[in-house]
Amino acid sequence: MTDIDIGPDITRPSHDLIEALSHISAATAAGELARLGVRDPHILGPVPFNPGKHVVGPALTLQFMPKREDVHATGEYAGPQRQKHRHVLFHTKPGDVVVVDARGDMSSGVFGEMMLTYFFGQGGAGVVIDGCIRDFPHAQELDLGLWLRGVTPNFHVQTNIFPHAVNIPIACGGVYIEPGDIIIADDDGAVVCPVALAPELAKKAGEHHEWEEFTRMRLRQGGDLRKYYPLDEEARAEYEEWAKTQGK
């Protein structure tokens, strides 16, 4: 592997920043990012295929392009430089998320069981693919978050796309993603957070989480939606008093 150019690595956010975002849901992140100026950070298309997973981690990016036979030779092992779908995995550090622009192709298996097993073994947290994987019955047994458009029995060179570049800006699900951007994904889907906005997101989302906890409690007790969501002036004072008693 050392004599193969696997492309650039990413600049990873600090552990403290990832930790500050670790309890934030995709829905909360999407809402707060919209208020911070990113109108729609939802990566549209990939949906959870391994329900119950929640990941927050930096994006390794992989870009596919339409196949042209004189550029990408037929055959899975057409030289080590052609295997860029593998190259992105060689960059994996614990907690990383691989984000793949697979052009929405529904017949190309970007990764299979063995590559995902390798990714898992390196500490990878999840994959977000605007396309498909193969070997899903085995892949779902790994402790990985899987956000996909679908599954297929095909491997990628049987079809119409080929891996073109690693760790460059990509468009995945209609969203611009830079290498090292922070992915927040759960059963609602996957959201991209620019690193520059992450500290403010952590602050705003933490506040949001606390008052929503209070609101949820009051609504379960029969409280008025108009009063508690969002908090009106009276409910805000009630919340602040509750927060003091909770040590928040």
Sequence and secondary structure as in RCSB ss.txt:
>XXXX:A:sequence
MTDIDIGPDITRPSHDLIEALSHISAATAAGELARLGVRDPHILGPVPFNPGKHVVGPALTLQFMPKREDVHATG
EYAGPQRQKHRHVLFHTKPGDVVVVDARGDMSSGVFGEMMLTYFFGQGGAGVVIDGCIRDFPHAQELDLGLWLRG
VTPNFHVQTNIFPHAVNIPIACGGVYIEPGDIIIADDDGAVVCPVALAPELAKKAGEHHEWEEFTRMRLRQGGDL
RKYYPLDEEARAEYEEWAKTQGK
>XXXX:A:secstr
 TTS          HHHHHHHTT  HHHHHHHHHHTT S  B  S EESSTT  EEEEEEEEEEEE  TTTS SS
TTS GGG HHHHGGGG  TT EEEEE TT SS BS  HHHHHHHHHTT  EEEESSEES HHHHTTSS EEEESE
E S  GGGTTEEEEEESS EEETTEEE TT EEEEETTEEEEE GGGHHHHHHHHHHHHHHHHHHHHHHHTT  H
HHHTTB HHHHHHHHHHHHHHT 
